[in-house]
Amino acid sequence: MKELISIQQANDIMIVILIAGPVIGALYGWIKKELIRSVVYGTVIGFGNFALWSIYNAITNSLGLDTVKNLLVNLALFIIVGVVAGLVIGRFDRHESSDKITESAD
């Protein structure tokens, strides 16, 4: 049975996302007049995606694709990354919203 997508094609897609993240962030930031923040977000998303892909591949190659242990390790990894990302984004959003409230009160 032929694969729908090869490992090399998936790696190429991840590299395109790695490069496109900052570029898309810059374009969005240029439109919204928040260039630096958007480039940082795009870069973090691009590198984060590539890092998670690399870690996922290393875990899967080590533990095997069709094992419960692989599933549980990757599940734990992605839950931890999601919780950390949510906490970081929440902290920045709270900080920005408090800055906007302070600016509007002035």
Backbone as a printed PyTorch tensor [residue, N CA C, xyz], in Angstrom:
tensor([[[ 0.8360, -1.1730,  0.0000],
         [ 0.0000,  0.0000,  0.0000],
         [ 0.8880,  1.2460,  0.0000]],

        [[ 0.5760,  2.1760, -0.8840],
         [ 1.3680,  3.4010, -1.0100],
         [ 0.9210,  4.4180,  0.0330]],

        [[ 1.9080,  5.1220,  0.6090],
         [ 1.6160,  6.1610,  1.5890],
         [ 0.9380,  7.3540,  0.9230]],

        [[ 0.0790,  8.0240,  1.6730],
         [-0.5350,  9.2560,  1.1600],
         [ 0.4840, 10.3790,  1.0800]],

        [[ 1.3600, 10.4150,  2.0550],
         [ 2.4130, 11.4280,  2.1050],
         [ 3.6530, 10.7670,  2.6900]],

        [[ 4.7970, 11.0410,  2.0980],
         [ 6.0350, 10.4340,  2.5850],
         [ 6.6040, 11.2760,  3.7370]],

        [[ 7.5440, 10.6940,  4.4400],
         [ 8.2110, 11.4120,  5.5320],
         [ 8.9210, 12.6470,  4.9810]],

        [[ 9.5460, 12.5120,  3.8330],
         [10.2560, 13.6500,  3.2410],
         [ 9.2810, 14.7780,  2.8800]],

        [[ 8.1160, 14.4320,  2.3330],
         [ 7.1180, 15.4520,  2.0160],
         [ 6.6230, 16.1480,  3.2860]],

        [[ 6.4040, 15.3890,  4.3470],
         [ 5.9710, 15.9780,  5.6200],
         [ 7.0610, 16.8890,  6.1780]],

        [[ 8.3170, 16.4650,  6.1040],
         [ 9.4230, 17.3170,  6.5510],
         [ 9.5030, 18.5990,  5.7360]],

        [[ 9.2930, 18.4900,  4.4280],
         [ 9.2950, 19.6820,  3.5610],
         [ 8.1800, 20.6500,  3.9410]],

        [[ 7.0030, 20.1150,  4.2620],
         [ 5.8830, 20.9680,  4.6820],
         [ 6.2300, 21.6830,  5.9830]],

        [[ 6.8600, 20.9760,  6.9110],
         [ 7.2340, 21.5930,  8.1890],
         [ 8.2840, 22.6820,  7.9950]],

        [[ 9.1970, 22.4980,  7.0670],
         [10.2010, 23.5290,  6.7710],
         [ 9.5390, 24.7440,  6.1320]],

        [[ 8.5600, 24.5120,  5.2590],
         [ 7.8240, 25.6350,  4.6580],
         [ 7.0930, 26.4240,  5.7530]],

        [[ 6.4680, 25.7350,  6.7090],
         [ 5.7940, 26.4210,  7.8200],
         [ 6.8080, 27.1840,  8.6630]],

        [[ 7.9790, 26.5960,  8.8750],
         [ 9.0430, 27.2510,  9.6330],
         [ 9.4450, 28.5730,  8.9780]],

        [[ 9.5400, 28.5900,  7.6750],
         [ 9.9220, 29.7990,  6.9370],
         [ 8.7410, 30.7490,  6.7840]],

        [[ 7.5540, 30.2060,  6.5410],
         [ 6.3790, 31.0380,  6.2780],
         [ 5.8460, 31.7200,  7.5340]],

        [[ 6.0570, 31.1450,  8.7110],
         [ 5.5430, 31.7290,  9.9510],
         [ 5.9630, 33.1710, 10.1490]],

        [[ 7.2640, 33.4670, 10.1480],
         [ 7.6850, 34.8550, 10.3170],
         [ 7.2470, 35.7670,  9.1690]],

        [[ 7.2250, 35.2330,  7.9520],
         [ 6.8100, 36.0430,  6.8010],
         [ 5.3360, 36.4290,  6.9200]],

        [[ 4.4950, 35.4580,  7.2410],
         [ 3.0660, 35.7440,  7.4160],
         [ 2.8630, 36.6730,  8.6050]],

        [[ 3.6290, 36.4620,  9.6750],
         [ 3.5620, 37.3500, 10.8320],
         [ 3.9370, 38.7750, 10.4620]],

        [[ 4.9640, 38.9330,  9.6370],
         [ 5.3840, 40.2750,  9.2060],
         [ 4.3070, 40.9440,  8.3580]],

        [[ 3.7140, 40.1960,  7.4460],
         [ 2.6500, 40.7730,  6.6110],
         [ 1.4490, 41.1800,  7.4580]],

        [[ 1.0540, 40.3260,  8.3730],
         [-0.0710, 40.6330,  9.2540],
         [ 0.2580, 41.8370, 10.1350]],

        [[ 1.4680, 41.8590, 10.6760],
         [ 1.8880, 42.9750, 11.5200],
         [ 1.9620, 44.2800, 10.7680]],

        [[ 2.3720, 44.2220,  9.5280],
         [ 2.4510, 45.4240,  8.6960],
         [ 1.0510, 45.9890,  8.4650]],

        [[ 0.0920, 45.1030,  8.2370],
         [-1.2930, 45.5280,  8.0270],
         [-1.8780, 46.0990,  9.3160]],

        [[-1.6420, 45.4360, 10.4380],
         [-2.2190, 45.8350, 11.7320],
         [-1.3640, 46.8610, 12.4750]],

        [[-0.2390, 47.2580, 11.9010],
         [ 0.6810, 48.2250, 12.5250],
         [ 1.2690, 47.7050, 13.8430]],

        [[ 1.4820, 46.3950, 13.9220],
         [ 2.1260, 45.7570, 15.0760],
         [ 3.1850, 44.7800, 14.5570]],

        [[ 4.1490, 45.3160, 13.8310],
         [ 5.0940, 44.4890, 13.0890],
         [ 5.9350, 43.5940, 13.9960]],

        [[ 6.5520, 44.1680, 15.0190],
         [ 7.4790, 43.3890, 15.8420],
         [ 6.7680, 42.2300, 16.5380]],

        [[ 5.6380, 42.5230, 17.1670],
         [ 4.9000, 41.4800, 17.8840],
         [ 4.4610, 40.3670, 16.9350]],

        [[ 3.9710, 40.7230, 15.7630],
         [ 3.4950, 39.7120, 14.8200],
         [ 4.6300, 38.8720, 14.2650]],

        [[ 5.7860, 39.4760, 14.0290],
         [ 6.9410, 38.6980, 13.5650],
         [ 7.3870, 37.7310, 14.6580]],

        [[ 7.3780, 38.1900, 15.9000],
         [ 7.7460, 37.3060, 17.0180],
         [ 6.7640, 36.1440, 17.1090]],

        [[ 5.4530, 36.4370, 17.0490],
         [ 4.4510, 35.3710, 17.0980],
         [ 4.6460, 34.3880, 15.9440]],

        [[ 4.8400, 34.8980, 14.7360],
         [ 5.0450, 34.0250, 13.5760],
         [ 6.2840, 33.1600, 13.7200]],

        [[ 7.3470, 33.7460, 14.2580],
         [ 8.5860, 32.9960, 14.4570],
         [ 8.4010, 31.9110, 15.5130]],

        [[ 7.7370, 32.2500, 16.6040],
         [ 7.4840, 31.2710, 17.6640],
         [ 6.6230, 30.1280, 17.1370]],

        [[ 5.5930, 30.4630, 16.3700],
         [ 4.7300, 29.4170, 15.8070],
         [ 5.5100, 28.5400, 14.8350]],

        [[ 6.3050, 29.1490, 13.9540],
         [ 7.0840, 28.3690, 12.9860],
         [ 8.0920, 27.4520, 13.6480]],

        [[ 8.8880, 28.0090, 14.5690],
         [ 9.8890, 27.1950, 15.2540],
         [ 9.2400, 26.1830, 16.1940]],

        [[ 8.1760, 26.5920, 16.8700],
         [ 7.4740, 25.6670, 17.7610],
         [ 6.9150, 24.4730, 17.0130]],

        [[ 6.3170, 24.7330, 15.8600],
         [ 5.7670, 23.6580, 15.0380],
         [ 6.8710, 22.6980, 14.5960]],

        [[ 7.9930, 23.2580, 14.1400],
         [ 9.0940, 22.4190, 13.6790],
         [ 9.7050, 21.6260, 14.8350]],

        [[ 9.8340, 22.2680, 16.0060],
         [10.3900, 21.5820, 17.1660],
         [ 9.4850, 20.4300, 17.5990]],

        [[ 8.1750, 20.6860, 17.6560],
         [ 7.2480, 19.6130, 18.0390],
         [ 7.2640, 18.4710, 17.0270]],

        [[ 7.3580, 18.7990, 15.7570],
         [ 7.4340, 17.7700, 14.7220],
         [ 8.6850, 16.9190, 14.9110]],

        [[ 9.8090, 17.5650, 15.1820],
         [11.0600, 16.8310, 15.3760],
         [11.0020, 15.9550, 16.6240]],

        [[10.4590, 16.4950, 17.7090],
         [10.3340, 15.7180, 18.9460],
         [ 9.3730, 14.5490, 18.7500]],

        [[ 8.2470, 14.8060, 18.0820],
         [ 7.2770, 13.7380, 17.7980],
         [ 7.9480, 12.6120, 17.0130]],

        [[ 8.7130, 12.9670, 15.9850],
         [ 9.3930, 11.9500, 15.1710],
         [10.4040, 11.1640, 15.9950]],

        [[11.1540, 11.8480, 16.8490],
         [12.1470, 11.1490, 17.6660],
         [11.4700, 10.1670, 18.6230]],

        [[10.3820, 10.6060, 19.2450],
         [ 9.6550,  9.7180, 20.1680],
         [ 9.0680,  8.5310, 19.4110]],

        [[ 8.4480,  8.7970, 18.2750],
         [ 7.8180,  7.7380, 17.4920],
         [ 8.8540,  6.7560, 16.9520]],

        [[ 9.9960,  7.2510, 16.5100],
         [11.0530,  6.3660, 16.0240],
         [11.6190,  5.5150, 17.1510]],

        [[11.6540,  6.0670, 18.3440],
         [12.2020,  5.3360, 19.4800],
         [11.2270,  4.2870, 20.0250]],

        [[ 9.9560,  4.6630, 20.1670],
         [ 8.9760,  3.7840, 20.8090],
         [ 8.1510,  2.9570, 19.8270]],

        [[ 8.1640,  3.3270, 18.5620],
         [ 7.3520,  2.6260, 17.5680],
         [ 6.0400,  3.3480, 17.3370]],

        [[ 5.5760,  3.3120, 16.1110],
         [ 4.3730,  4.0620, 15.7300],
         [ 3.1110,  3.4980, 16.3710]],

        [[ 2.9920,  2.1940, 16.4200],
         [ 1.7440,  1.5580, 16.8460],
         [ 1.7900,  1.0440, 18.2810]],

        [[ 2.3770,  1.8150, 19.1900],
         [ 2.4300,  1.3690, 20.5730],
         [ 1.6380,  2.3180, 21.4680]],

        [[ 1.0930,  1.7730, 22.5180],
         [ 0.3520,  2.5830, 23.4820],
         [ 1.3080,  3.5340, 24.2030]],

        [[ 2.5160,  3.0690, 24.4670],
         [ 3.5080,  3.9130, 25.1340],
         [ 3.7900,  5.1700, 24.3050]],

        [[ 3.9290,  5.0210, 22.9920],
         [ 4.1360,  6.1600, 22.0960],
         [ 2.9610,  7.1280, 22.1880]],

        [[ 1.7620,  6.5860, 22.1590],
         [ 0.5600,  7.4210, 22.2490],
         [ 0.5410,  8.2150, 23.5520]],

        [[ 0.8180,  7.5680, 24.6660],
         [ 0.7640,  8.2270, 25.9700],
         [ 1.8670,  9.2730, 26.1330]],

        [[ 3.0690,  8.9660, 25.6530],
         [ 4.1690,  9.9310, 25.7550],
         [ 3.8620, 11.1650, 24.9120]],

        [[ 3.4040, 10.9610, 23.6880],
         [ 3.0790, 12.1010, 22.8350],
         [ 1.8710, 12.8750, 23.3660]],

        [[ 0.9010, 12.1740, 23.9130],
         [-0.2560, 12.8370, 24.5170],
         [ 0.1900, 13.7270, 25.6810]],

        [[ 1.0350, 13.2040, 26.5400],
         [ 1.5470, 13.9920, 27.6680],
         [ 2.3410, 15.1950, 27.1790]],

        [[ 3.1740, 14.9880, 26.1690],
         [ 3.9700, 16.0850, 25.6060],
         [ 3.0750, 17.2040, 25.0980]],

        [[ 2.0710, 16.8660, 24.3060],
         [ 1.2170, 17.8870, 23.7020],
         [ 0.3000, 18.5410, 24.7400]],

        [[-0.1010, 17.8140, 25.7730],
         [-0.8820, 18.4340, 26.8510],
         [-0.0110, 19.4530, 27.5890]],

        [[ 1.2120, 19.0820, 27.9050],
         [ 2.1170, 19.9980, 28.6110],
         [ 2.3930, 21.2330, 27.7590]],

        [[ 2.6760, 21.0410, 26.4880],
         [ 2.9350, 22.1840, 25.6030],
         [ 1.6970, 23.0700, 25.5080]],

        [[ 0.5220, 22.4770, 25.4030],
         [-0.7130, 23.2540, 25.3280],
         [-0.9860, 24.0590, 26.5840]],

        [[-0.7600, 23.4490, 27.7460],
         [-0.9810, 24.1540, 29.0130],
         [ 0.0150, 25.3040, 29.1540]],

        [[ 1.2810, 25.0500, 28.8530],
         [ 2.2960, 26.1060, 28.9510],
         [ 1.9830, 27.2400, 27.9770]],

        [[ 1.6280, 26.9030, 26.7420],
         [ 1.2840, 27.9420, 25.7560],
         [ 0.0690, 28.7370, 26.2150]],

        [[-0.9250, 28.0670, 26.7540],
         [-2.1080, 28.7610, 27.2450],
         [-1.7930, 29.6990, 28.3880]],

        [[-0.9460, 29.2680, 29.3120],
         [-0.5560, 30.1260, 30.4310],
         [ 0.2340, 31.3450, 29.9580]],

        [[ 1.1600, 31.1340, 29.0300],
         [ 1.9580, 32.2500, 28.5120],
         [ 1.0770, 33.2400, 27.7550]],

        [[ 0.2130, 32.7470, 26.8950],
         [-0.6780, 33.6310, 26.1380],
         [-1.6300, 34.3560, 27.0800]],

        [[-2.1610, 33.6520, 28.0730],
         [-3.0450, 34.2830, 29.0380],
         [-2.3560, 35.3790, 29.8220]],

        [[-1.1050, 35.1480, 30.1760],
         [-0.3510, 36.1630, 30.9150],
         [-0.1490, 37.4110, 30.0590]],

        [[ 0.2270, 37.2370, 28.7990],
         [ 0.4230, 38.3840, 27.9280],
         [-0.8920, 39.1070, 27.6500]],

        [[-1.9770, 38.3660, 27.4760],
         [-3.2730, 39.0010, 27.2310],
         [-3.7290, 39.8040, 28.4410]],

        [[-3.5430, 39.2660, 29.6320],
         [-3.9040, 40.0100, 30.8450],
         [-3.0730, 41.2690, 30.9700]],

        [[-1.7840, 41.1620, 30.6610],
         [-0.8850, 42.3050, 30.7620],
         [-1.2950, 43.3830, 29.7600]],

        [[-1.6050, 42.9810, 28.5180],
         [-2.0140, 43.9380, 27.4910],
         [-3.3510, 44.5810, 27.8210]],

        [[-4.3000, 43.8030, 28.3220],
         [-5.6130, 44.3670, 28.6360],
         [-5.5150, 45.3360, 29.8000]],

        [[-4.6460, 45.0710, 30.7850],
         [-4.4790, 46.0070, 31.8910],
         [-3.7880, 47.2810, 31.4050]],

        [[-2.8750, 47.1750, 30.4230],
         [-2.2520, 48.3620, 29.8440],
         [-3.2620, 49.2220, 29.1030]],

        [[-4.1910, 48.5970, 28.3910],
         [-5.2120, 49.3340, 27.6490],
         [-6.1720, 50.0320, 28.6000]],

        [[-6.4970, 49.3880, 29.7020],
         [-7.3820, 49.9980, 30.6920],
         [-6.6850, 51.2200, 31.3030]],

        [[-5.3900, 51.0810, 31.6070],
         [-4.6350, 52.2010, 32.1740],
         [-4.5330, 53.3530, 31.1860]],

        [[-4.3090, 53.0520, 29.8910],
         [-4.2200, 54.0950, 28.8740],
         [-5.5370, 54.8150, 28.6960]],

        [[-6.6480, 54.0890, 28.7250],
         [-7.9490, 54.7220, 28.5210],
         [-8.3560, 55.5740, 29.7320]],

        [[-7.8250, 55.2450, 30.9210],
         [-8.1440, 56.0150, 32.1230],
         [-7.3850, 57.3430, 32.1490]],

        [[-6.2660, 57.4110, 31.4140],
         [-5.4640, 58.6400, 31.3990],
         [-6.1260, 59.6910, 30.6110]]])
